[in-house]
Amino acid sequence: MTRPISKQLLPLYDKPLVYYPPATLMLAAGLRDILLISTLEHAPVFTRLLGDGPQWGGRIRYATQSEPKGIAQALLIAEDFIDGNPVCLILGDNLFYGHGLPEQLRLAATQKRGATVFAYYVRDPRSSPPRSRAYGTTT
């Protein structure tokens, strides 16, 4: 199903999945400048769908990568965008929600040093059904 179309473009309730991460960052965390990194193939679709950000209350810029190679590569691609400033990274196919999340995000955004990693306890993201204890995400 996700070969011909990016997983982030599949609908979740009444919106494409990709709508939720920017909304979380802009509405809950108060961030106003977002860089969306996508493959060359899907970047034009995201650009048409999300625009440049005023309708979200901020600015959205775009960068591309030849193929997804993980979080570390995303940070390297974003190096000029980050320019030594604090940064928040959220995956386009993950949902972030829960009691107190906006406050936790705003608190993390004020940190001057170190990092905050948000994780969710799952039994074992590698097995189905989950069996042993581990922290991780399932996608």
Secondary structure, DSSP 8 states (H G I E B T S, - for coil): --SSS-GGGSEETTEEGGGHHHHIIIIIS---EEEEEEETTTHHHHHHHHTTSGGGTSEEEEEEESS---HHHHHHHTHHHHTTS------TT-----TTHHHHHHHHHT-SSS-----EEES-TTSSS--S-EEE---
